[in-house]
Amino acid sequence: MRTLGNIIWNFPFLGFVTAAIVFLIGLLFVVTIIAAPIGLGLIQYSKFLLLPFSYDMVSKSELEGEAGKNILWQTYGFILKSVYIIFLGIPMAIVTLIQIIGCFCSVIGIPVAIVMAKSLGTLLQPVGKVCVDHSVAQALLVEQGRNQLQSMNNNR
């Protein structure tokens, strides 16, 4: 089913065009060096857009844990995110919302619209996001559930 979803996304709905546009925008940000964290996040997002039924977007902190957090890098990332969301994030999100509405108009596009809606958070905040296989994302969710259960048991 994932393969069929990816084929439907890429050919009737031209998902590869969206992925290419996002990749080029990300490449432009990487070339500027100052906005490289945004560009790297957008490049990861374009990888997701090529095969949205096979990949998921997760935060790097979910993969790496709490270790290795640099306060200066976090501050720089916050400043970049603030500027990005105003000038490019919101306009790109509006275009994506129009695409989602268009996909919902056809029955075959509803699964694609749901995937696009789930990825809006990454489009608005691409810094620190990574595209991973669906099974890795599921394993992260299971691990987070276990940690929450353990913390609930410890509080009793």
Secondary structure as the mmCIF struct_conf table of DSSP 4:
data_model
#
loop_
_struct_conf.conf_type_id
_struct_conf.id
_struct_conf.beg_label_comp_id
_struct_conf.beg_label_asym_id
_struct_conf.beg_label_seq_id
_struct_conf.end_label_comp_id
_struct_conf.end_label_asym_id
_struct_conf.end_label_seq_id
HELX_RH_AL_P HELX_RH_AL_P1 ARG A 2 ASN A 10
TURN_TY1_P TURN_TY1_P1 PHE A 11 PRO A 12
BEND BEND1 PHE A 13 PHE A 13
HELX_RH_AL_P HELX_RH_AL_P2 GLY A 15 VAL A 31
TURN_TY1_P TURN_TY1_P2 THR A 32 THR A 32
BEND BEND2 ILE A 33 ILE A 33
TURN_TY1_P TURN_TY1_P3 ILE A 34 ALA A 35
HELX_RH_AL_P HELX_RH_AL_P3 ALA A 36 LEU A 50
BEND BEND3 LEU A 51 LEU A 51
TURN_TY1_P TURN_TY1_P4 PRO A 52 SER A 54
STRN STRN1 TYR A 55 SER A 59
HELX_RH_AL_P HELX_RH_AL_P4 LYS A 60 GLU A 64
BEND BEND4 GLU A 66 GLU A 66
TURN_TY1_P TURN_TY1_P5 ALA A 67 GLY A 68
HELX_RH_AL_P HELX_RH_AL_P5 ILE A 71 TYR A 84
HELX_RH_PI_P HELX_RH_PI_P1 ILE A 85 GLY A 89
HELX_RH_AL_P HELX_RH_AL_P6 ILE A 90 PHE A 104
TURN_TY1_P TURN_TY1_P6 CYS A 105 CYS A 105
BEND BEND5 SER A 106 SER A 106
HELX_RH_3T_P HELX_RH_3T_P1 VAL A 107 GLY A 109
HELX_RH_AL_P HELX_RH_AL_P7 ILE A 110 LYS A 118
TURN_TY1_P TURN_TY1_P7 SER A 119 SER A 119
HELX_RH_AL_P HELX_RH_AL_P8 LEU A 120 LEU A 124
TURN_TY1_P TURN_TY1_P8 VAL A 127 GLY A 128
STRN STRN2 LYS A 129 ASP A 133
HELX_RH_AL_P HELX_RH_AL_P9 HIS A 134 ASN A 155
#
